[in-house]
């Protein structure tokens, strides 16, 4: 255990970077490749951030997006735009 965290156990709160990646994923219309370009990281890193968010929260990606919108930190899509492809 280091700094109160067990190895391999994710802290319950998401990092700012993970939330930024989720927002980029939404802005990219659910495209991992396009989200990676928006944030300037590799697609595999986008997948890792999304997987960590799902593991921390126990929610699906769609539920994370809904939650982010409900809490006000994730913007709303344009009318008629699809969030998940």
C-alpha positions in Angstrom: 0.0 0.0 0.0 1.3 3.4 -0.9 -0.2 6.8 0.1 -3.3 5.0 1.3 -3.9 3.1 -2.0 -3.6 -0.6 -2.6 -1.7 -1.6 -5.7 -4.1 -2.5 -8.6 -7.1 -0.8 -6.9 -8.3 2.4 -8.6 -9.3 5.3 -6.4 -13.0 6.0 -6.7 -12.6 9.5 -8.1 -11.9 10.0 -11.8 -8.9 12.1 -12.9 -9.3 15.3 -14.8 -7.5 13.7 -17.8 -10.0 10.8 -17.8 -12.9 13.2 -17.8 -11.2 15.2 -20.7 -10.8 12.0 -22.7 -14.5 11.1 -22.1 -15.5 14.6 -23.3 -13.3 14.2 -26.4 -14.9 10.8 -27.0 -18.3 12.4 -27.0 -17.2 15.3 -29.1 -15.8 12.8 -31.6 -19.1 11.1 -31.9 -18.0 8.0 -30.1 -14.9 7.4 -32.2 -11.9 6.3 -30.2 -9.5 7.3 -33.1 -11.0 10.8 -33.5 -11.0 11.3 -29.7 -7.3 10.4 -29.6 -6.6 13.0 -32.3 -8.5 15.7 -30.4 -6.6 15.0 -27.1 -3.3 14.3 -28.7 -2.8 10.7 -27.5 -2.9 7.2 -28.9 -6.2 5.4 -29.5 -5.0 2.7 -27.1 -4.6 5.3 -24.4 -8.2 6.6 -25.0 -9.4 3.0 -24.6 -7.4 2.7 -21.3 -8.8 5.9 -19.9 -12.4 4.8 -20.7 -11.8 1.4 -19.3 -10.4 2.9 -16.1 -13.5 5.2 -15.8 -15.8 2.2 -16.2 -13.8 0.2 -13.6 -13.9 3.1 -11.1 -17.6 3.8 -11.5 -19.1 0.4 -12.4 -21.0 2.2 -15.2 -21.0 1.6 -18.9 -19.6 4.3 -21.2 -23.1 5.4 -22.1 -24.0 5.7 -18.4 -20.8 7.7 -17.8 -21.8 10.1 -20.6 -25.4 10.5 -19.2 -23.9 11.0 -15.7 -21.5 13.6 -17.0 -24.3 15.5 -18.6 -26.6 15.3 -15.6 -23.8 16.7 -13.3 -23.1 19.5 -15.8 -19.4 18.9 -16.6 -20.1 17.2 -20.0 -21.6 19.4 -22.7 -24.8 18.6 -24.6 -24.6 17.4 -28.2 -26.0 19.3 -31.1 -29.6 18.4 -31.9 -29.7 15.2 -34.0 -26.1 14.3 -33.3 -25.3 10.8 -32.2 -23.1 10.4 -29.1 -22.3 6.7 -29.4 -21.6 5.0 -32.7 
